[in-house]
Amino acid sequence: MFWKGPLFTKKGFVDTCIDLETCEFVENDKEEDGVIVPLFRNCHTHLGDTGARKSLPDNLSLAELVGPGGWKHKWLENNDIEESILEGLKEATYSGTGLIMDFREGGKEGLEAFEIHDYLGTSILFGRPSENEELPGSHAGISSLADVGNSAFSLSSQARAKKGLVGIHHSENEHEEIDNLIELNPDFAVHLCHATDKDLETLKEAKISVIVCPRSNDYFGNKPPLEKMIDIGLDLGFGTDNGMVCSANMLDEIKFVKENYPSIDLHKILEIACFGLDDMFNKDGTSRYFNPKLSGWALLSREAEDNYESIFSPETKVLGARWRN
């Protein structure tokens, strides 16, 4: 079986044909099948609460919904997390996602609730200890310095000892001082909705990557300064955040970005969605956490003559995905 069509790359589209059995690029005179993109990278999820979407209460603040002791955490304690994660994984899989970076609540059991599923792509799970236990897994997913205080440094040290990644939420609902974050020196920070220009420049100098979740942020009345982040040259990724608020569908995310950040070039939006966090993954030159050459591709329906307009069309569908992991 073959897929033929324009393939999105960092430099633009190239006409190609992919042999799906060998994953080799070949010559073939068949008709176009659609537009081809590298599998999307969903760089920040909380898939454990996907099942809560249908019972999500209205008018709760961010703190009331997802803060310590908030509605989400009570829901997680009383529902089937394995089933909830599976719902999110199905959304991600059917929408052509090849990488998921999931913040896992619930300690070791929270990690196991994800690992029990046979996800076709690459998953990087960021553990969060329950009560006074040690960091579960290799990677640390910290809620925020405001929530955990100095314990963030202990979690970071444990992850570093295991050669893991460290991620943390920062300046999501209000501005937080950047100096403490720089001292922690995580691999990436999530949200930065209320970061100043100076904060962003400081992150760039410190080589700390940034992940933004525009749909989720909008739900709570926040908006990351994505244009400025791009202008500064930050290493960026997109995430869909809490499954109870937003689908794990990256096409939904990038279409939202297009509508709400009209000054950003469509090539740049798609580049972040397909090649997000490349600098972080290649810090040591070996892509030890995720090798983009092994991700695979998604075939999207042709909805407009222009390739970019076709991908960002409301009618665009994922016709198929080929994983290589």
C-alpha positions in Angstrom: 0.0 0.0 0.0 1.2 3.5 -0.8 0.4 7.1 0.2 1.1 9.7 -2.4 0.8 13.5 -1.9 2.5 16.6 -0.6 4.4 15.9 2.6 4.9 18.7 5.2 8.5 19.3 6.2 10.2 22.2 8.1 11.0 23.8 4.8 7.6 23.4 3.3 5.8 20.7 1.2 7.5 18.2 -1.0 5.7 15.8 -3.3 6.4 12.2 -2.3 5.1 8.6 -2.2 5.5 6.4 0.9 5.6 2.6 0.8 3.6 1.9 4.0 5.1 -1.6 4.3 8.7 -0.5 4.3 8.3 3.2 5.3 10.6 4.1 2.3 10.0 7.0 -0.1 9.5 5.6 -3.6 8.6 6.6 -7.1 5.0 5.8 -8.0 2.6 7.3 -10.6 -0.6 6.7 -8.6 -3.0 9.6 -8.0 -2.8 11.7 -4.9 -4.3 10.2 -1.7 -4.4 13.4 0.3 -2.0 15.7 2.3 0.7 14.0 4.4 2.0 15.3 7.7 4.4 13.9 10.3 2.4 12.5 13.2 1.5 15.2 15.6 3.2 15.8 19.0 0.8 16.4 21.9 3.3 17.8 24.4 1.1 18.2 27.4 -1.9 16.1 28.4 -3.8 15.0 31.5 -5.6 12.1 30.0 -6.7 10.6 33.3 -9.6 13.0 33.6 -10.9 12.5 30.0 -13.9 10.7 31.3 -14.9 13.6 33.4 -15.8 15.7 30.3 -19.5 14.8 30.3 -19.9 15.7 34.0 -17.8 18.8 34.1 -19.5 21.4 36.3 -20.0 24.9 35.0 -18.4 28.1 36.3 -15.7 26.7 38.5 -12.4 28.7 38.6 -9.1 27.1 37.6 -8.2 26.6 41.3 -11.6 25.1 42.1 -11.4 22.7 39.2 -7.8 21.5 39.0 -6.0 23.0 42.1 -5.0 20.8 45.1 -8.2 19.3 46.5 -10.2 20.6 43.5 -13.1 19.0 41.7 -10.9 17.1 39.3 -8.9 15.3 42.0 -12.0 14.2 43.8 -13.3 12.9 40.5 -10.0 11.0 39.9 -10.4 9.3 43.4 -13.9 8.0 42.6 -13.7 6.9 38.9 -12.1 4.3 36.6 -8.9 6.1 35.6 -7.8 3.3 33.3 -11.0 3.6 31.2 -10.7 7.4 31.3 -7.1 7.3 29.9 -8.2 4.8 27.2 -10.8 7.3 26.0 -8.1 10.0 25.7 -5.7 7.6 24.0 -8.4 6.7 21.4 -8.9 10.4 20.6 -5.2 10.9 20.2 -4.7 7.8 18.1 -7.6 8.4 15.7 -6.4 12.0 15.2 -2.8 11.0 14.1 -0.8 11.7 17.3 2.6 10.0 17.5 3.8 11.5 20.8 2.0 12.1 24.1 3.6 13.7 27.1 1.2 13.0 30.0 1.3 14.4 33.5 0.2 11.5 35.6 -1.5 12.1 39.0 -1.9 9.3 41.5 1.7 8.2 42.1 2.8 4.8 40.9 -0.8 3.6 40.3 -1.4 6.6 38.1 1.5 5.6 35.9 0.4 2.0 35.7 -3.1 3.1 34.7 -1.5 4.5 31.5 1.1 1.8 30.9 -1.5 -0.9 30.9 -2.7 0.4 27.5 -1.0 -0.5 24.2 -0.5 3.0 22.7 1.0 2.8 19.2 3.1 6.0 19.5 5.6 7.2 22.0 4.5 8.1 25.5 6.5 10.1 28.0 4.9 9.9 31.4 5.6 12.5 34.1 5.0 11.1 37.5 3.7 12.9 40.6 4.1 11.2 44.0 1.1 10.5 46.2 1.6 11.8 49.7 5.2 11.3 50.9 6.4 8.7 48.4 9.3 9.0 46.1 9.0 10.2 42.5 7.3 7.4 40.5 8.9 6.7 37.2 11.8 8.7 35.6 10.2 12.0 34.7 8.8 14.6 37.0 5.5 16.5 36.2 5.2 19.3 38.8 1.9 21.1 39.3 3.6 24.5 40.1 6.0 26.1 42.5 3.1 27.8 44.2 1.5 24.3 44.8 4.5 22.3 45.9 7.1 24.8 47.0 10.6 23.5 47.8 9.6 19.9 47.2 9.9 20.7 43.5 13.6 20.7 43.9 13.6 17.3 45.4 11.4 15.9 42.6 13.7 17.5 40.1 16.8 15.9 41.7 15.1 12.5 41.7 14.3 12.8 38.0 17.8 14.0 37.1 19.3 11.0 39.0 17.2 8.8 36.7 18.2 10.8 33.6 14.6 11.9 33.3 12.9 15.1 32.1 11.4 17.7 34.4 8.3 19.7 33.5 6.3 22.3 35.5 3.2 24.5 35.2 4.1 28.2 35.5 2.2 31.5 35.3 -1.0 29.8 34.1 -3.6 31.9 35.9 -1.5 34.7 37.3 2.0 35.9 37.0 4.7 34.0 38.9 8.2 35.1 39.5 10.6 33.7 37.0 13.7 33.5 39.2 12.5 30.5 41.2 11.7 28.7 38.0 15.2 29.4 36.6 16.7 28.1 39.8 14.8 24.9 39.4 16.0 24.7 35.7 13.3 22.3 34.3 13.5 21.0 30.8 10.2 22.8 30.0 7.5 25.0 31.5 3.8 24.7 30.6 1.3 27.6 29.9 3.2 30.9 30.7 -0.1 32.8 30.0 0.9 35.7 32.3 4.6 35.7 31.5 6.3 39.1 30.7 8.5 39.7 27.7 11.4 39.6 30.1 10.3 36.3 31.5 10.2 34.8 28.0 13.6 36.2 27.2 15.0 34.7 30.4 13.6 31.3 29.5 15.2 31.6 26.1 18.6 32.4 27.6 18.2 29.5 30.0 17.3 27.1 27.2 14.1 26.1 28.9 11.4 25.0 26.4 7.7 26.1 26.6 4.5 24.3 26.0 1.2 26.1 25.4 -2.3 24.8 25.5 -4.4 27.6 23.9 -7.9 25.9 24.0 -7.5 24.9 27.7 -6.2 28.3 28.6 -9.1 30.0 26.8 -11.6 27.9 28.8 -10.3 29.7 31.9 -10.0 33.1 30.4 -6.3 33.0 29.8 -4.2 33.4 26.6 -0.5 32.6 26.2 1.5 35.3 24.3 2.3 32.9 21.5 3.3 35.6 19.0 6.0 36.9 21.4 7.2 33.4 22.1 7.7 32.8 18.4 9.4 36.2 17.9 11.9 35.4 20.7 12.6 32.0 19.2 11.6 29.8 22.1 11.6 26.1 21.6 7.8 25.5 21.6 5.3 22.7 21.7 1.5 22.5 21.7 -0.6 20.5 24.2 -4.3 19.8 24.8 -4.0 19.7 28.6 -6.9 18.3 30.6 -9.0 15.7 28.8 -12.1 16.9 30.7 -11.9 20.3 29.1 -10.5 19.6 25.6 -10.2 16.7 23.2 -6.8 15.2 22.7 -7.1 16.0 19.0 -4.2 18.1 17.7 -6.2 19.1 14.6 -8.7 20.8 16.9 -5.8 22.5 18.7 -4.1 24.0 15.6 -7.4 25.1 14.1 -8.1 27.0 17.3 -4.7 28.6 17.1 -5.3 29.6 13.5 -8.6 31.4 14.5 -7.3 33.1 17.6 -3.8 34.0 16.5 -4.4 35.3 12.9 -1.0 36.9 12.6 0.9 33.7 13.0 1.8 32.0 9.7 0.1 28.6 9.2 3.5 27.0 8.4 4.7 28.0 11.9 1.6 26.6 13.6 2.0 23.3 11.8 5.7 23.2 12.4 5.1 23.5 16.2 2.4 20.8 16.0 4.6 18.3 14.1 8.1 19.2 15.3 7.5 20.7 18.7 10.3 20.7 21.3 12.9 19.6 18.8 15.6 21.6 20.7 14.7 19.9 24.0 14.7 16.4 22.5 18.0 16.9 20.8 19.9 18.6 23.6 22.4 15.8 23.7 22.4 15.2 20.0 20.8 11.8 20.2 17.1 12.3 20.6 17.2 10.0 23.6 13.5 10.5 24.5 12.0 10.8 21.1 13.4 10.2 17.6 11.3 12.2 15.1 12.7 10.0 12.3 10.8 7.1 13.8 7.5 8.7 14.4 5.5 8.1 11.2 2.9 10.0 9.2 -0.8 10.9 9.1 -2.8 11.1 5.9 -5.3 14.0 5.8 -8.2 14.5 3.5 -7.8 17.1 0.6 -10.3 19.9 1.4 -8.7 22.9 -0.4 -6.3 23.4 -3.3 -3.8 25.1 -1.0 -2.1 22.5 1.2 -2.1 24.7 4.3 -5.7 25.7 3.9 -6.6 22.1 3.3 -5.0 21.0 6.6 -6.6 23.8 8.6 -10.1 23.4 7.0 -12.9 22.6 9.4 -13.7 19.7 7.2 -10.3 18.0 7.3 -10.3 14.4 8.5 -7.5 12.0 9.4 -7.8 9.2 6.8 -5.0 7.0 8.2 -1.9 6.9 10.3 1.4 4.9 10.0 3.4 4.5 13.1 7.0 3.5 13.0 7.8 3.1 16.7 
